[in-house]
Amino acid sequence: MALVDIDAKIPNNVGLADDRRLQRALEQWQPKFIRWWEDMGPAAFQRNPVFLRTAVDVGQEGWANFGHVEMPDYRWGVFLAEPTPDRKIAFGDHKGEDAWQEVPGEYRADLRRLIVVQGDTEPASVEQQRKLSLTAPSLYDMRNLFQVNVEEGRHLWAMVYLLHRYFGRDGREDADEMLERHSGDADNPRILGAFNEETPDWLSFFMFTYFTDRDGKYQLASLRESAFDPLSRTCDFMLKEEAHHMFVGATGVGRVVQRTAELMREHDTDDITSFGGINLNVLQKYINFHYSVSLDLFGAETSTNAANYFAAGLKGRFQEERRDDDHQLKSVMRLVPEATDEGVGSREVTQLSALNETLRDDYSEDCEKGLVRWNRTLAEAGVSFELRLPHVGFNRNVGTFKGYRLSPTGDMISEEQWEANVDEWLPSDADRAHVQSLMVGVSEPGKMASWVAPPSRGINQKPVEFEYVRI
């Protein structure tokens, strides 16, 4: 494995200096990326020093450096995790064969599509969040937003490297097009619908980083199993950075829950809107929305494409090698949900055809852990309210539940019943307006907005009062 060349124009550990043609191609793409960042990245504070973590290695220890840096000068680079010697394919029709170091011709189109779709989500989330720095609830939170943003930018670099290195002219064109599509653009939107939604406020940002970035974790973990070893190693290192994004979401929502409980106890009321807080029923509505939108990202319950990707060895399951089965799944059965005019039931299908649903199950189980922590905070504060994940069929627009209306508890209801109750289940215009009214930027070190509690500790052993962004 090549050593990390941290001082190169494009920091990397893939030996760019030994491939002059590839190096020139990426160096020609680099200024296009910087222009995109300056035009579509954070709308403010681009030239303020930010206390950022920068990848400098790929080892288990000491892989990152912390220091103040202006974001356009951030050291984006290309990093692959350390290789596994003599790695074998762990699943599918090629199970037991050597992992691929080059793209097999028969899988070229499918691998390219998987890389493009994953790569497209990375700049999309930066675009969705570009105005949030103007209303950051603290310098600590502003810094975390910027850390998420620069790492999404590095994840774009990770996919662009694969496209340039392994897919020739087609890959170079794909890389350019990822800077030409924009989140929410009417004429040239991002590929996946969830990445064309606005992130209008910080509560939405915390929910996005908890729920939607968690979908990213499971998609990356599935690609990490790929027989195409460069993709596997790329995703392996991306997951190390992705963990911080979910931490921002989990602790962010947790701090809102904590502050809401404090205000409820202080003022002896369930309605704290007049005291600068966010009511628990509104938090539940935001959970309902972001969880259901993120569930759609996994696709339909059964999928021929997912089955073909698995059989080919392109995309596995979460923690594939820990699963106790034949890793081919052609005769193993499972139940998947099925919605019909008669109600919600289930049907039996092969595990191979139900890979999307298996990944969605793993995701939902992981999401539940955060709610357990948040509910513990409420219980410890003496608040008798329990946040819950809605039924998997609630507010769905993909798969068997598309076209049906279900309540958060899973009851099938009419369109009239939905319209009569939707403002109790999903954020209403009034809810969003109240949350938006709280979005007032706080830029004094250590100070917090009224609706969120301070974090329990700072970043990299710095105090909460540290000047994470130099204003």
Residue pairs with C-beta under 8 A, 6 or more apart in sequence:
1 13
1 80
1 82
1 83
2 12
2 13
2 14
2 15
2 18
3 13
4 11
4 12
4 13
4 56
4 57
4 58
4 79
5 11
5 12
5 13
5 16
5 17
6 56
6 75
6 77
8 16
8 17
8 77
9 27
9 30
10 16
10 23
10 26
10 27
10 30
10 76
10 77
10 78
11 55
11 56
11 75
11 76
11 77
11 78
11 79
12 77
12 78
12 79
12 161
13 58
13 78
13 79
13 80
14 78
14 79
14 80
14 161
14 165
16 22
16 23
16 26
16 78
17 23
19 165
22 164
22 165
25 164
25 172
26 78
26 160
26 161
26 164
29 160
29 164
29 172
29 175
29 176
32 176
32 179
33 76
33 153
33 156
33 157
33 160
33 179
34 72
36 123
36 179
37 71
37 72
37 126
37 153
38 46
38 72
40 123
40 126
40 127
40 130
40 182
41 71
41 126
41 130
41 149
41 153
42 71
42 126
42 129
42 130
42 133
42 145
42 146
42 149
43 130
43 131
43 133
43 134
44 133
44 134
45 71
45 133
45 142
45 146
45 469
45 471
46 70
46 71
46 72
47 70
47 71
47 72
48 70
48 469
48 470
48 471
49 68
49 69
49 70
49 469
49 470
50 68
50 69
50 70
50 71
50 142
50 143
50 146
50 147
50 468
50 469
50 470
51 66
51 67
51 68
51 143
51 459
51 460
51 462
51 466
51 467
51 468
51 469
52 66
52 67
52 68
52 69
52 71
52 74
52 143
52 146
52 147
52 150
53 64
53 65
53 66
53 147
53 244
53 460
54 64
54 65
54 66
54 67
54 69
54 74
54 75
55 63
55 64
55 75
55 77
55 79
55 154
55 237
55 241
56 63
56 64
56 65
57 63
57 64
58 79
58 80
58 81
58 82
58 237
59 82
63 240
66 459
66 460
68 470
69 75
71 146
71 149
71 150
74 150
74 153
76 150
76 153
76 154
76 157
77 154
77 157
78 157
78 158
78 161
79 158
79 237
80 230
80 233
80 234
80 236
80 237
81 233
81 234
81 236
81 237
81 240
82 233
83 229
83 233
86 98
87 98
87 99
87 229
87 232
88 95
88 96
88 97
88 98
88 99
89 95
89 96
89 97
89 98
89 99
89 227
89 313
90 225
90 316
90 320
90 321
90 327
91 225
91 310
91 313
91 316
91 317
91 320
91 327
91 328
92 227
92 310
92 311
92 312
92 313
92 316
92 327
92 328
93 311
93 312
93 313
93 328
94 227
94 312
94 313
95 313
95 327
95 328
97 227
99 227
99 228
99 229
99 232
100 227
100 228
100 229
101 229
101 230
102 166
103 111
103 166
103 167
103 228
107 228
107 312
107 314
108 167
110 308
110 309
110 312
110 314
111 228
111 231
111 314
112 163
112 167
112 170
112 171
112 174
114 223
114 231
114 309
114 314
114 315
115 159
115 162
115 163
115 167
115 174
115 231
116 159
116 163
116 174
116 178
116 191
117 191
117 192
118 159
118 219
118 220
118 223
119 155
119 156
119 158
119 159
119 160
119 163
119 174
119 175
119 178
120 178
120 181
120 190
120 191
120 192
120 195
121 190
121 191
121 192
121 195
121 216
122 152
122 153
122 155
122 156
122 159
123 152
123 153
123 156
123 178
123 179
124 181
124 183
124 190
124 192
124 195
124 196
125 148
125 152
125 183
125 195
125 199
125 208
125 212
125 213
126 149
126 152
126 153
127 182
127 183
127 184
127 190
128 183
128 184
128 195
128 197
128 198
128 199
128 208
129 145
129 148
129 149
129 199
129 205
129 208
132 145
132 199
132 201
132 202
132 205
133 142
133 145
133 146
134 441
135 201
135 202
135 439
135 440
135 441
136 142
136 145
136 202
136 441
136 442
136 443
137 202
137 441
137 442
137 448
137 449
137 451
137 452
138 442
138 446
138 447
138 448
138 449
138 452
138 454
139 442
139 443
139 444
139 445
139 467
139 468
139 469
139 471
140 454
140 455
140 458
140 459
140 464
140 466
140 468
141 202
141 252
141 452
142 443
142 468
142 469
143 459
143 468
143 469
144 248
144 252
144 459
145 205
145 248
146 469
147 244
147 248
148 209
148 244
148 245
148 248
151 241
151 242
151 244
151 245
154 241
155 238
155 241
155 242
156 178
158 234
158 237
158 238
159 178
159 234
160 175
160 178
161 234
162 171
162 230
162 231
162 234
163 171
163 172
163 174
163 175
164 171
164 172
164 175
165 171
165 230
166 230
167 174
180 188
181 188
181 189
181 190
181 191
182 188
182 189
182 190
183 189
183 190
183 195
183 196
184 190
184 196
184 197
184 198
185 196
189 196
190 196
192 297
193 296
193 397
194 212
194 293
194 294
194 296
194 297
197 293
198 204
199 205
199 208
200 432
200 436
201 432
201 435
201 436
201 438
201 439
202 252
202 439
202 452
203 256
203 278
203 283
203 286
203 435
204 286
204 290
204 435
205 252
206 248
206 249
206 252
206 253
206 256
207 249
207 253
207 286
207 287
207 289
207 290
208 249
208 290
209 245
209 246
209 248
209 249
209 252
210 246
210 249
210 250
210 252
210 253
210 290
210 367
210 370
211 249
211 287
211 290
211 291
211 293
211 294
211 367
212 290
212 293
212 294
212 297
213 242
213 245
213 246
213 249
214 246
214 249
214 294
214 363
214 366
214 367
215 294
215 297
215 298
215 363
216 242
216 245
217 239
217 242
217 243
217 246
217 366
218 298
218 318
218 359
218 362
218 363
218 366
219 297
220 235
220 238
220 239
220 242
221 235
221 239
221 318
221 319
222 315
222 316
222 317
222 318
222 359
223 231
223 232
223 235
223 315
224 232
224 235
224 236
224 239
224 316
225 232
225 315
225 316
225 317
225 320
225 321
226 232
226 235
226 313
226 314
226 315
226 316
227 312
227 313
227 314
228 313
228 314
250 370
250 373
251 455
252 452
253 283
253 370
253 374
254 370
254 373
254 374
254 377
255 452
255 453
255 454
255 455
256 278
256 283
256 451
256 452
256 453
257 280
257 283
257 374
257 377
257 378
257 387
258 377
258 381
258 453
259 277
259 450
259 451
259 452
259 453
260 272
260 277
260 278
260 279
260 280
260 283
260 451
261 377
261 378
261 381
261 383
262 381
262 453
263 272
263 275
263 276
263 277
264 270
264 272
264 277
264 280
264 381
264 383
265 381
265 382
265 383
266 275
267 275
270 279
270 280
271 279
272 278
272 279
273 279
273 434
275 450
276 438
276 450
276 451
277 450
277 451
278 434
278 435
278 438
278 451
280 378
280 383
280 385
280 387
281 424
282 427
282 431
282 434
282 435
283 387
284 387
284 388
285 424
285 425
285 426
285 427
285 428
285 431
286 427
287 371
287 387
287 388
287 389
287 390
288 390
288 394
288 395
288 408
288 425
288 426
289 395
289 426
289 427
291 367
291 389
291 390
292 390
292 394
292 395
292 396
293 395
294 363
295 360
295 363
295 364
295 392
295 396
295 398
296 396
296 397
296 398
296 399
298 356
298 357
298 359
298 360
298 363
299 306
299 356
299 398
299 399
300 356
300 398
300 399
300 400
301 336
301 337
301 338
301 354
301 356
301 357
301 399
301 400
302 336
302 349
302 353
302 354
302 356
302 357
303 353
303 355
303 356
304 353
306 315
306 353
306 355
306 356
307 352
307 353
307 355
309 315
310 316
310 317
310 329
310 352
310 355
311 328
311 352
317 323
317 355
317 358
317 359
317 362
318 359
318 362
320 327
325 332
325 351
326 332
328 352
329 350
329 351
329 352
329 355
330 350
330 352
331 350
332 350
332 351
332 352
333 348
333 349
333 350
333 351
334 348
334 349
334 350
334 351
334 354
334 357
334 358
335 346
335 347
335 348
335 349
336 346
336 347
336 349
336 354
336 357
336 400
337 344
337 345
337 346
337 357
337 392
337 393
337 400
337 401
338 344
338 345
338 346
338 347
338 400
339 393
339 400
339 401
339 404
339 406
339 412
343 412
344 393
344 406
344 410
344 412
351 358
360 392
364 389
364 392
367 389
368 389
371 387
371 388
371 389
374 387
375 386
375 387
378 385
378 386
378 387
388 408
390 408
390 409
390 425
391 406
391 407
391 408
391 409
391 410
392 401
392 410
393 400
393 401
393 404
393 406
393 410
394 406
394 407
394 408
394 410
394 425
395 406
395 425
395 426
396 402
396 404
396 406
404 412
405 412
405 413
405 414
405 415
405 417
405 418
406 412
406 413
407 413
407 417
407 421
407 425
408 425
413 421
427 435
438 449
438 450
438 451
440 449
442 448
442 449
443 469
443 471
445 465
445 466
445 467
445 468
446 454
446 463
446 464
446 465
448 454
454 464
455 464
457 464
458 464
458 465
458 466
459 466
459 468
462 468
